[in-house]
Amino acid sequence: MSAFEAWLPRLRELGDEVRRAVGEVQRSASASALSRPAGEGVGDVTFALDVVAERAVEAWLERRVDPLSLLSEDHGWRHRGGEDFDHGGPRIAIDPIDGTRPLMAGLRSAWVCIGLAPPGQGQPRLRDLSGGLLVELPLPGQRQRRTLWAERGGPCWLERAEGEAAAAPQELRVDPDDRCDHGLFCFFHYHPRQRVDMARIEQAFFARLEEHEGAELRACYPDLYCSSAGQLALLALGTYRFQADLRAWLPGSEGAPLCKPYDLSGALVVAEAAGVVVHAPPAEGHATPPLDAPLDARTPLAFLGYANAPTAARLGPHLLAAIDAWRSS
């Protein structure tokens, strides 16, 4: 049995405890109270709703007698059973609420994002993760929720539940379609300082799709989902066809909220196991390196996600050309 298989029941317990705690406070507190900033964590602003989730993580961690290391948004890395990573237990990263802003505003569900790396002597990297788990945090009144998990290399599993009653999990695999329209093709515009540059790349990208691929641009729909894990989940679920988060790669990122490795951890494993293609932005020579970074709550990350390999092969060259046009403008 792999480390991820052995730990999956405990990781699911952790995710479900966060979900229950968040759901309970959402039913009893106002959106205004939950959306108040409560401080600044290691990775991002901490809102009142985040505090509830972090307390659920703390309670789970206090009950553990197993050696482990845990990375969370508010505290960074903590260790049980040793002074560092040398305890022989797993190295676990969690973002208790990825998508706090839309969830606390009552707009979209969020996700508990958990990634697990096997025992090792130092801080792991994203590519060291051997398994991932995503637990949906639904809106109040939303009847159904989803849980996705995978070991690196697949398969990816999807479980749908209503209340505490869950259906049998089903294998999740992306479709083979490489269409360039009639779907959601999303550029993540967040900070006002970066929107002009992002819009230029986006405009050039879609102009190329129209000219070279015959795309019907009125059927290329946008979406702005403030959840990095949620974006990868929607690619795995077939809702998105393409997602670009270039915030950390574009100029003007200083002081802007950016994606960090702990935001993606388990979501990256889940999405790739389902067949999603995820790259870092292009480097010199048009290389599109795999997405990798130290697994922490500080390193800025940019990423490109495609619904499947055929979509990456069809759309990727047009994105590279759009970026070249922006660079030379």
SULGI-V983454 format. One record per pair of residues at least 24 apart in sequence whose ideal C-beta (glycine too) atoms are under 10 Angstrom apart, sorted by the first residue. I is the first residue (numbers start at 0). J is the second residue. If there is no record, write none. Layout:
# SULGI-V983454
<<I & J> <I & J>>
This chain:
# SULGI-V983454
<<1 & 115> <1 & 117> <1 & 129> <1 & 130> <1 & 150> <1 & 151> <2 & 88> <2 & 89> <2 & 90> <2 & 115> <2 & 116> <2 & 117> <2 & 118> <2 & 129> <2 & 130> <2 & 150> <3 & 89> <3 & 114> <3 & 115> <3 & 116> <3 & 117> <3 & 128> <3 & 129> <3 & 130> <3 & 131> <3 & 132> <3 & 148> <3 & 149> <3 & 150> <3 & 151> <3 & 268> <4 & 129> <4 & 130> <4 & 150> <5 & 65> <5 & 89> <5 & 115> <5 & 117> <6 & 65> <6 & 67> <6 & 88> <6 & 89> <6 & 91> <6 & 113> <6 & 115> <6 & 117> <6 & 129> <6 & 130> <6 & 132> <7 & 113> <7 & 115> <7 & 130> <7 & 132> <7 & 148> <7 & 150> <7 & 156> <9 & 59> <9 & 62> <9 & 63> <9 & 65> <9 & 67> <9 & 89> <9 & 91> <9 & 115> <10 & 59> <10 & 89> <10 & 91> <10 & 93> <10 & 111> <10 & 113> <10 & 114> <10 & 115> <10 & 130> <10 & 131> <10 & 132> <10 & 134> <10 & 148> <10 & 265> <11 & 111> <11 & 113> <11 & 132> <11 & 134> <11 & 146> <11 & 148> <11 & 158> <12 & 59> <12 & 62> <13 & 55> <13 & 56> <13 & 58> <13 & 59> <13 & 60> <13 & 63> <13 & 69> <13 & 91> <13 & 93> <13 & 95> <13 & 111> <13 & 113> <13 & 132> <13 & 134> <14 & 55> <14 & 56> <14 & 59> <14 & 93> <14 & 95> <14 & 110> <14 & 111> <14 & 112> <14 & 113> <14 & 132> <14 & 133> <14 & 134> <14 & 135> <14 & 136> <14 & 146> <14 & 148> <14 & 265> <15 & 55> <15 & 59> <15 & 111> <15 & 134> <15 & 146> <15 & 160> <15 & 163> <16 & 52> <16 & 54> <16 & 55> <16 & 56> <16 & 58> <16 & 59> <16 & 62> <16 & 95> <16 & 111> <16 & 134> <17 & 51> <17 & 52> <17 & 53> <17 & 54> <17 & 55> <17 & 56> <17 & 58> <17 & 59> <17 & 93> <17 & 95> <17 & 96> <17 & 111> <17 & 113> <17 & 134> <17 & 136> <18 & 52> <18 & 55> <18 & 95> <18 & 96> <18 & 109> <18 & 110> <18 & 111> <18 & 134> <18 & 135> <18 & 136> <18 & 137> <18 & 144> <18 & 146> <19 & 55> <19 & 163> <20 & 48> <20 & 51> <20 & 52> <20 & 53> <20 & 54> <20 & 55> <20 & 56> <20 & 58> <20 & 95> <20 & 136> <21 & 48> <21 & 49> <21 & 51> <21 & 52> <21 & 55> <21 & 95> <21 & 96> <21 & 99> <21 & 102> <21 & 103> <21 & 109> <21 & 111> <21 & 136> <21 & 137> <22 & 51> <22 & 136> <22 & 137> <22 & 138> <22 & 139> <22 & 141> <22 & 144> <23 & 51> <23 & 55> <24 & 48> <24 & 50> <24 & 51> <24 & 52> <24 & 54> <25 & 51> <25 & 102> <25 & 103> <25 & 105> <25 & 136> <25 & 137> <25 & 138> <25 & 139> <25 & 140> <26 & 139> <26 & 140> <28 & 103> <30 & 102> <30 & 103> <30 & 104> <30 & 105> <30 & 139> <31 & 103> <32 & 103> <33 & 99> <33 & 102> <33 & 103> <33 & 104> <33 & 105> <34 & 99> <34 & 100> <34 & 102> <34 & 103> <34 & 104> <34 & 105> <35 & 103> <37 & 73> <38 & 73> <39 & 73> <40 & 71> <40 & 72> <40 & 73> <40 & 74> <40 & 75> <40 & 296> <41 & 70> <41 & 71> <41 & 72> <41 & 73> <41 & 74> <41 & 75> <41 & 76> <41 & 259> <41 & 261> <41 & 295> <41 & 296> <41 & 297> <42 & 70> <42 & 71> <42 & 72> <42 & 73> <42 & 74> <42 & 75> <42 & 94> <42 & 256> <42 & 257> <42 & 258> <42 & 259> <42 & 260> <42 & 261> <42 & 262> <42 & 295> <42 & 296> <42 & 297> <42 & 298> <43 & 72> <43 & 73> <43 & 94> <43 & 97> <43 & 99> <43 & 100> <43 & 256> <43 & 257> <43 & 259> <43 & 261> <43 & 262> <43 & 296> <44 & 72> <44 & 99> <44 & 100> <44 & 256> <45 & 72> <45 & 73> <45 & 99> <46 & 96> <46 & 99> <46 & 100> <46 & 102> <46 & 103> <47 & 99> <47 & 103> <48 & 95> <48 & 96> <48 & 99> <48 & 100> <48 & 102> <48 & 103> <48 & 109> <48 & 136> <49 & 73> <49 & 94> <49 & 95> <49 & 96> <49 & 99> <49 & 103> <50 & 95> <51 & 95> <51 & 96> <52 & 93> <52 & 94> <52 & 95> <52 & 96> <52 & 99> <52 & 109> <52 & 111> <52 & 136> <53 & 93> <53 & 95> <53 & 96> <54 & 95> <55 & 95> <55 & 111> <56 & 93> <56 & 95> <56 & 111> <56 & 113> <59 & 93> <60 & 91> <60 & 93> <63 & 88> <65 & 89> <66 & 118> <67 & 91> <67 & 115> <67 & 118> <68 & 92> <68 & 116> <68 & 118> <68 & 119> <68 & 122> <68 & 123> <69 & 93> <69 & 113> <70 & 94> <70 & 114> <70 & 116> <70 & 122> <70 & 123> <70 & 260> <70 & 261> <70 & 264> <70 & 294> <70 & 295> <70 & 296> <71 & 95> <71 & 261> <71 & 296> <72 & 96> <72 & 97> <72 & 99> <72 & 259> <72 & 261> <72 & 262> <72 & 296> <73 & 296> <74 & 296> <75 & 261> <75 & 295> <75 & 296> <75 & 297> <76 & 122> <76 & 123> <76 & 294> <76 & 295> <76 & 296> <83 & 120> <83 & 121> <83 & 122> <84 & 116> <84 & 118> <84 & 119> <84 & 120> <84 & 121> <84 & 122> <84 & 123> <85 & 118> <85 & 119> <85 & 120> <85 & 121> <86 & 118> <87 & 118> <87 & 119> <88 & 117> <88 & 118> <89 & 115> <89 & 116> <89 & 117> <89 & 118> <89 & 119> <89 & 123> <89 & 129> <89 & 130> <90 & 114> <90 & 115> <90 & 116> <90 & 117> <90 & 118> <90 & 119> <90 & 121> <90 & 122> <90 & 123> <90 & 127> <90 & 128> <90 & 129> <90 & 294> <91 & 115> <91 & 116> <91 & 123> <91 & 128> <91 & 130> <91 & 132> <91 & 264> <91 & 265> <91 & 294> <92 & 116> <92 & 123> <92 & 125> <92 & 128> <92 & 131> <92 & 260> <92 & 261> <92 & 262> <92 & 263> <92 & 264> <92 & 265> <92 & 294> <92 & 295> <92 & 296> <93 & 132> <93 & 261> <93 & 264> <93 & 265> <94 & 226> <94 & 227> <94 & 228> <94 & 259> <94 & 260> <94 & 261> <94 & 262> <94 & 263> <94 & 264> <94 & 265> <94 & 266> <94 & 296> <95 & 134> <95 & 136> <96 & 136> <96 & 226> <96 & 228> <97 & 133> <97 & 136> <97 & 225> <97 & 226> <97 & 227> <97 & 228> <97 & 229> <97 & 230> <97 & 231> <97 & 232> <97 & 258> <97 & 261> <97 & 262> <97 & 263> <97 & 264> <97 & 265> <97 & 266> <98 & 135> <98 & 136> <98 & 224> <98 & 225> <98 & 226> <98 & 227> <98 & 228> <98 & 229> <98 & 230> <98 & 232> <98 & 262> <99 & 136> <99 & 225> <99 & 226> <100 & 225> <100 & 226> <100 & 256> <101 & 138> <101 & 223> <101 & 224> <101 & 225> <101 & 226> <101 & 229> <102 & 136> <102 & 137> <102 & 138> <102 & 139> <102 & 225> <102 & 226> <102 & 229> <104 & 138> <104 & 225> <105 & 138> <105 & 139> <105 & 140> <106 & 138> <106 & 224> <106 & 225> <107 & 136> <107 & 137> <107 & 138> <107 & 141> <107 & 222> <107 & 223> <107 & 224> <107 & 225> <107 & 226> <107 & 229> <108 & 135> <108 & 136> <108 & 137> <108 & 138> <108 & 141> <108 & 143> <108 & 144> <108 & 145> <108 & 224> <108 & 226> <108 & 229> <108 & 232> <109 & 134> <109 & 135> <109 & 136> <109 & 137> <109 & 138> <109 & 224> <109 & 225> <109 & 226> <109 & 228> <109 & 229> <110 & 134> <110 & 135> <110 & 136> <110 & 145> <110 & 146> <110 & 147> <110 & 226> <110 & 227> <110 & 228> <110 & 229> <110 & 230> <110 & 231> <110 & 232> <110 & 262> <110 & 265> <110 & 266> <110 & 269> <111 & 135> <111 & 136> <111 & 146> <111 & 228> <111 & 265> <112 & 226> <112 & 227> <112 & 228> <112 & 229> <112 & 231> <112 & 232> <112 & 261> <112 & 262> <112 & 263> <112 & 264> <112 & 265> <112 & 266> <112 & 267> <112 & 269> <113 & 148> <113 & 228> <113 & 261> <113 & 264> <113 & 265> <113 & 266> <113 & 268> <113 & 269> <114 & 151> <114 & 228> <114 & 260> <114 & 261> <114 & 263> <114 & 264> <114 & 265> <114 & 266> <114 & 267> <114 & 268> <114 & 269> <114 & 294> <115 & 150> <115 & 151> <115 & 264> <115 & 265> <115 & 268> <116 & 264> <116 & 294> <121 & 293> <122 & 293> <122 & 294> <122 & 295> <123 & 260> <123 & 264> <123 & 293> <123 & 294> <123 & 295> <124 & 260> <124 & 291> <124 & 292> <124 & 293> <124 & 294> <124 & 295> <124 & 298> <125 & 260> <125 & 261> <125 & 263> <125 & 264> <125 & 267> <125 & 268> <125 & 277> <125 & 289> <125 & 290> <125 & 291> <125 & 292> <125 & 293> <125 & 294> <125 & 298> <125 & 300> <126 & 151> <126 & 267> <126 & 268> <126 & 289> <126 & 290> <126 & 291> <126 & 292> <126 & 294> <127 & 151> <127 & 291> <127 & 293> <127 & 294> <128 & 260> <128 & 263> <128 & 264> <128 & 265> <128 & 267> <128 & 268> <128 & 294> <129 & 268> <130 & 265> <130 & 268> <130 & 269> <130 & 272> <131 & 155> <131 & 228> <131 & 231> <131 & 263> <131 & 264> <131 & 265> <131 & 266> <131 & 267> <131 & 268> <131 & 269> <131 & 270> <131 & 271> <131 & 272> <132 & 156> <132 & 264> <132 & 265> <132 & 266> <132 & 268> <132 & 269> <133 & 157> <133 & 228> <133 & 229> <133 & 231> <133 & 232> <133 & 235> <133 & 264> <133 & 265> <133 & 266> <133 & 268> <133 & 269> <133 & 270> <134 & 158> <134 & 160> <134 & 265> <135 & 159> <135 & 160> <135 & 229> <135 & 232> <136 & 226> <136 & 229> <145 & 171> <145 & 232> <145 & 236> <147 & 171> <147 & 228> <147 & 231> <147 & 232> <147 & 235> <147 & 236> <147 & 265> <147 & 266> <147 & 268> <147 & 269> <147 & 270> <147 & 272> <147 & 273> <148 & 265> <148 & 268> <148 & 269> <148 & 272> <149 & 235> <149 & 265> <149 & 268> <149 & 269> <149 & 270> <149 & 271> <149 & 272> <149 & 273> <150 & 268> <150 & 269> <150 & 272> <151 & 267> <151 & 268> <151 & 269> <151 & 271> <151 & 272> <152 & 268> <152 & 271> <152 & 272> <153 & 268> <153 & 269> <153 & 271> <153 & 272> <153 & 273> <153 & 274> <154 & 272> <154 & 273> <154 & 274> <155 & 235> <155 & 268> <155 & 269> <155 & 270> <155 & 271> <155 & 272> <155 & 273> <155 & 274> <155 & 275> <156 & 269> <156 & 272> <156 & 273> <157 & 232> <157 & 235> <157 & 236> <157 & 269> <157 & 273> <170 & 272> <170 & 273> <171 & 235> <171 & 236> <171 & 237> <171 & 269> <171 & 270> <171 & 272> <171 & 273> <171 & 274> <172 & 235> <172 & 237> <172 & 272> <172 & 273> <172 & 274> <172 & 307> <173 & 234> <173 & 235> <173 & 236> <173 & 237> <173 & 270> <173 & 273> <173 & 274> <173 & 275> <173 & 276> <173 & 305> <173 & 306> <173 & 307> <173 & 308> <173 & 309> <173 & 310> <174 & 237> <174 & 240> <174 & 274> <174 & 306> <174 & 307> <174 & 309> <174 & 310> <175 & 274> <175 & 306> <175 & 307> <175 & 308> <175 & 309> <175 & 310> <176 & 237> <176 & 240> <176 & 306> <176 & 307> <176 & 309> <176 & 310> <177 & 212> <177 & 240> <177 & 305> <177 & 306> <177 & 307> <177 & 308> <177 & 309> <177 & 310> <177 & 311> <177 & 312> <177 & 313> <177 & 314> <178 & 212> <178 & 214> <178 & 215> <178 & 218> <178 & 240> <178 & 306> <178 & 309> <178 & 310> <178 & 313> <178 & 314> <179 & 205> <179 & 207> <179 & 208> <179 & 209> <179 & 211> <179 & 212> <179 & 213> <179 & 214> <179 & 215> <179 & 216> <179 & 218> <179 & 219> <179 & 240> <179 & 241> <179 & 310> <179 & 313> <179 & 314> <179 & 317> <180 & 205> <180 & 208> <180 & 209> <180 & 212> <180 & 213> <180 & 214> <180 & 215> <180 & 216> <180 & 217> <180 & 218> <180 & 219> <180 & 220> <180 & 240> <181 & 214> <181 & 215> <181 & 217> <181 & 218> <181 & 219> <181 & 220> <181 & 240> <182 & 218> <182 & 219> <182 & 220> <182 & 237> <182 & 238> <182 & 239> <182 & 240> <182 & 241> <182 & 306> <182 & 310> <183 & 219> <183 & 220> <183 & 221> <183 & 222> <183 & 224> <183 & 233> <183 & 234> <183 & 238> <183 & 239> <183 & 240> <183 & 241> <183 & 242> <183 & 306> <184 & 208> <184 & 214> <184 & 216> <184 & 218> <184 & 219> <184 & 220> <184 & 221> <184 & 222> <184 & 239> <184 & 240> <184 & 241> <184 & 242> <184 & 243> <184 & 306> <184 & 310> <184 & 314> <185 & 219> <185 & 220> <185 & 221> <185 & 222> <185 & 223> <185 & 224> <185 & 230> <185 & 233> <185 & 234> <185 & 238> <185 & 239> <185 & 240> <185 & 241> <185 & 242> <185 & 243> <185 & 244> <185 & 304> <186 & 221> <186 & 222> <186 & 223> <186 & 241> <186 & 242> <186 & 243> <186 & 244> <186 & 245> <186 & 318> <187 & 221> <187 & 222> <187 & 223> <187 & 224> <187 & 225> <187 & 227> <187 & 230> <187 & 242> <187 & 243> <187 & 244> <187 & 245> <187 & 246> <187 & 258> <187 & 301> <187 & 302> <188 & 221> <188 & 223> <188 & 244> <188 & 245> <188 & 246> <189 & 223> <189 & 225> <189 & 244> <189 & 246> <189 & 252> <189 & 255> <189 & 256> <189 & 257> <189 & 258> <190 & 246> <190 & 249> <190 & 251> <190 & 252> <190 & 253> <190 & 254> <190 & 255> <190 & 256> <190 & 257> <191 & 251> <191 & 255> <192 & 249> <192 & 250> <192 & 251> <192 & 252> <192 & 253> <192 & 254> <192 & 255> <193 & 245> <193 & 246> <193 & 248> <193 & 249> <193 & 250> <193 & 251> <193 & 252> <193 & 255> <194 & 249> <194 & 251> <195 & 249> <195 & 251> <196 & 245> <196 & 248> <196 & 249> <196 & 250> <196 & 251> <196 & 325> <196 & 328> <197 & 243> <197 & 244> <197 & 245> <197 & 246> <197 & 249> <197 & 251> <197 & 325> <198 & 325> <199 & 321> <199 & 322> <199 & 324> <199 & 325> <199 & 328> <200 & 243> <200 & 245> <200 & 249> <200 & 318> <200 & 321> <200 & 322> <200 & 323> <200 & 324> <200 & 325> <200 & 326> <200 & 328> <201 & 243> <201 & 245> <201 & 318> <201 & 321> <201 & 325> <202 & 321> <202 & 324> <202 & 325> <203 & 317> <203 & 318> <203 & 320> <203 & 321> <203 & 322> <203 & 323> <203 & 324> <203 & 325> <203 & 328> <204 & 241> <204 & 243> <204 & 314> <204 & 317> <204 & 318> <204 & 319> <204 & 320> <204 & 321> <204 & 322> <204 & 324> <204 & 325> <205 & 317> <205 & 321> <206 & 317> <206 & 320> <206 & 321> <206 & 324> <207 & 314> <207 & 316> <207 & 317> <207 & 318> <207 & 319> <207 & 320> <207 & 321> <207 & 324> <208 & 241> <208 & 313> <208 & 314> <208 & 317> <208 & 318> <208 & 321> <210 & 317> <211 & 313> <211 & 316> <211 & 317> <211 & 320> <212 & 313> <212 & 314> <212 & 317> <214 & 314> <214 & 317> <225 & 256> <226 & 258> <226 & 262> <226 & 266> <227 & 257> <227 & 258> <227 & 259> <227 & 260> <227 & 261> <227 & 262> <227 & 263> <227 & 264> <227 & 266> <227 & 267> <227 & 300> <227 & 302> <227 & 304> <228 & 258> <228 & 261> <228 & 262> <228 & 263> <228 & 264> <228 & 265> <228 & 266> <228 & 267> <228 & 269> <228 & 270> <229 & 262> <229 & 266> <230 & 258> <230 & 262> <230 & 263> <230 & 266> <230 & 270> <230 & 302> <230 & 304> <231 & 262> <231 & 263> <231 & 265> <231 & 266> <231 & 267> <231 & 268> <231 & 269> <231 & 270> <231 & 271> <231 & 273> <231 & 275> <231 & 277> <231 & 302> <231 & 304> <232 & 266> <232 & 269> <232 & 270> <232 & 273> <232 & 275> <233 & 270> <233 & 275> <233 & 304> <233 & 306> <234 & 266> <234 & 269> <234 & 270> <234 & 271> <234 & 273> <234 & 274> <234 & 275> <234 & 276> <234 & 277> <234 & 304> <234 & 305> <234 & 306> <234 & 307> <234 & 310> <235 & 266> <235 & 269> <235 & 270> <235 & 271> <235 & 272> <235 & 273> <235 & 274> <235 & 275> <235 & 304> <235 & 306> <236 & 270> <236 & 273> <236 & 275> <236 & 306> <237 & 273> <237 & 275> <237 & 306> <237 & 307> <238 & 306> <239 & 275> <239 & 304> <239 & 305> <239 & 306> <240 & 304> <240 & 305> <240 & 306> <240 & 307> <240 & 310> <240 & 314> <241 & 303> <241 & 304> <241 & 305> <241 & 306> <241 & 310> <241 & 311> <241 & 314> <241 & 315> <241 & 318> <242 & 270> <242 & 275> <242 & 277> <242 & 302> <242 & 303> <242 & 304> <242 & 305> <242 & 306> <243 & 280> <243 & 301> <243 & 302> <243 & 303> <243 & 304> <243 & 305> <243 & 318> <243 & 321> <243 & 322> <244 & 280> <244 & 300> <244 & 301> <244 & 302> <244 & 303> <244 & 304> <245 & 280> <245 & 301> <245 & 302> <245 & 303> <245 & 318> <245 & 322> <246 & 299> <246 & 300> <246 & 301> <246 & 302> <247 & 279> <247 & 280> <247 & 292> <247 & 298> <247 & 299> <247 & 300> <247 & 301> <247 & 302> <248 & 279> <248 & 280> <248 & 281> <248 & 299> <248 & 300> <248 & 301> <248 & 302> <248 & 303> <248 & 322> <249 & 280> <249 & 301> <249 & 325> <252 & 299> <252 & 301> <253 & 299> <255 & 299> <257 & 297> <257 & 298> <257 & 299> <257 & 300> <257 & 301> <258 & 298> <258 & 299> <258 & 300> <258 & 301> <258 & 302> <259 & 292> <259 & 294> <259 & 295> <259 & 296> <259 & 297> <259 & 298> <259 & 299> <259 & 300> <260 & 290> <260 & 291> <260 & 292> <260 & 293> <260 & 294> <260 & 295> <260 & 296> <260 & 297> <260 & 298> <260 & 299> <260 & 300> <261 & 294> <261 & 295> <261 & 296> <261 & 297> <261 & 298> <261 & 300> <262 & 296> <262 & 300> <263 & 290> <263 & 292> <263 & 294> <263 & 300> <263 & 302> <264 & 294> <266 & 304> <267 & 291> <267 & 300> <267 & 302> <267 & 304> <270 & 304> <270 & 306> <271 & 304> <273 & 306> <273 & 307> <274 & 305> <274 & 306> <274 & 307> <274 & 308> <275 & 304> <275 & 305> <275 & 306> <275 & 307> <275 & 308> <275 & 310> <275 & 311> <276 & 303> <276 & 304> <276 & 305> <276 & 306> <276 & 307> <276 & 308> <276 & 309> <276 & 310> <276 & 311> <276 & 312> <276 & 315> <277 & 302> <277 & 303> <277 & 304> <277 & 305> <277 & 311> <278 & 302> <278 & 303> <278 & 304> <278 & 305> <278 & 311> <278 & 315> <278 & 318> <279 & 303> <280 & 318> <280 & 319> <280 & 322> <281 & 315> <281 & 318> <281 & 319> <281 & 322> <281 & 323> <285 & 315> <285 & 316> <285 & 319> <285 & 320> <285 & 322> <285 & 323> <286 & 319> <287 & 311> <287 & 315> <287 & 318> <287 & 319>>
